[in-house]
Amino acid sequence: MKKICVLFMYAAVAAALVGCGTATIPPNYSSTNPDLMRIGGDTPGSREPEIINMGSYCLQVTEKWKADGKTPDDQIIWTKDSYRKAIPCR
């Protein structure tokens, strides 16, 4: 019984070494909607505030990009914040 336990322990150590020794897959960061999130590069350009006529009132929409952390390989994660404000129509 002792020989089986020792053999099992050696097999487990060997399997762990083989698993850790394999080449790692390079990360692939992507978004299904690049208008909301981007990876790496400089700050994406922000647009001027947009005014949308909603009928009885108008809506001012402002979009701003912000750095929202980093990926494990030190690329900046850019996310877009959208601010909405009800304003009188002109």
Residue, then its C-alpha position, 0 to 999 in steps of 0.5 A: m500500500k505504501k508503494i502505491c501511495v508513493l507512486f501516486m505522489y510521484a505521478a501527481v508531481a510529474a503531472a504538475l510539472v508537465g502542466c506548468g512547463t507548457a507554453t502559455i497562451p497569449p491573452n486576447y482581449s476583445s470586446t463585442n462592442p468597441d464603442l464601449m470598451r477598448i484595450g491599449g493605446d491612447t485615450p480615445g477621442s471624446r465627442e461634443p455633447e449631443i442634444i436629442n429632442m425627446g418630444s416634451y423635453c430634450l436630453q443632453v448626452t455626454e460621453k467620456w472615456k476613462a482609464d479603468g485599470k490594466t490587463p495582466d500584460d500592462q495594457i490600459i483598459w478604456t471604458k466609456d461613461s455616458y452622462r444624460k441630463a434632461i434640459p429644456c428644448r431651444 
